[in-house]
Amino acid sequence: MSGDKKYYNLKLKDNFYDSEEMKIIESMPNGYEYSTLYLKLCLLSLKGEGKLLFKNRIPYKPDVLATITGHKRAVIEYAINMFVEMEMLSIFDNGTIFINDIQALIGQSSTEAERKKLYRQRIKEEQKLLECGQMSGQTSDISTPEIEIEKEIEIKKERERKRFSPPSYDDIKKYTDEIQATNIDINQFIDFYTSNGWMVGKNKMKDWQATVRNWERREKKNKPETTEEKNKRAIERLKKKLEEKDGKNTMP
């Protein structure tokens, strides 16, 4: 007999059938059949450490479980739904059935070298991932701390990229030169938005370039008209009238 071969056994406490779950199950019609089925599923999951997998890879379907356990498919389906509702079973994203209390039920022979502490830790990690909704695909895959740290770093970098940073005087000067904005007082612009915490209305500023353009348009619209501009506009009106008058005189 190989010394490193694993042997598993199912441990039941003497008050196993006195538990609230088992009493509720056995009080139902066909309850004793459901309780027997539960024990069969527990035995079937021993090699999978709580997971019902064919050759530790393929999740069992109800029709296969019916063949293996000797119970009708309808009984299997009803019982599984009931066990899940009672939190005795869990079903992973890929359809794998997991016995939630397997840690309390499973045992190993005295010749088994694997420590129980390690086993309990592995089950605890898988249950934790299940509760967080992270268990999918191969149910034995567990995210390592290194992967989680990398994810946090990426999230932090993305937040930094999106975080608004107030522009400097040189930033604004360079941009106003690019768009040929001549009506904006940069110091006034900076003082105004520094005093209100760089808020645009009730929202935090996201795009200071857009705010500069809006400021420029508003200042240009409200800027008083100079004498030179008034004269230029008057000349343009006069010129237009003369053109209209000449057009009427040349009409047949």
C-alpha angles and dihedrals in degrees: 000000000000112000094214096049113120122234122191131195136182115242118205123185116228089248095049093116091046092066117115092243095052093046091053092047096049092046089064125087106276087010094145089056090053093049090050090049091052091056091048090053090049091052091046091053097052097095090046091052091243099330121109101225132151106236086350091287115068122060114237116247123215094253091052091047089051090056094046098044098036094235126123118264092240089055091049093051094046093046094049092051090048093048090050091051089051090049092241091119136030128201118214124217092264092052098261114150115223127195104226096200096045091114090064094043105042124088137174132215121260089251092062111107098198112103119239091224091064091047093052091049092053093050091047092053093050092048090049091052090049092053090050091052092241099117110104139134109007103021093211093064110109123185110240122227089248091059092048091051091051090051091051091050092052091049091049092050091050091051090050091052092052095044114107117241118195112241123243126234090260091051092054094042091053092049096046089051090052094053093035093239106171102165100065123097102212096199091050090048092052094044092050097051095037089057093053096041094256092294125158104205105312096335133084112255112259103173116032092181090061089049090052091052092050091048091050093051092048094048092047091051094047096041112116114248114251124228090251091053091048092051092047091051092047091052090051091052092049092048091051092051091050091051090051091048092049089050092055093048093053094051113110 
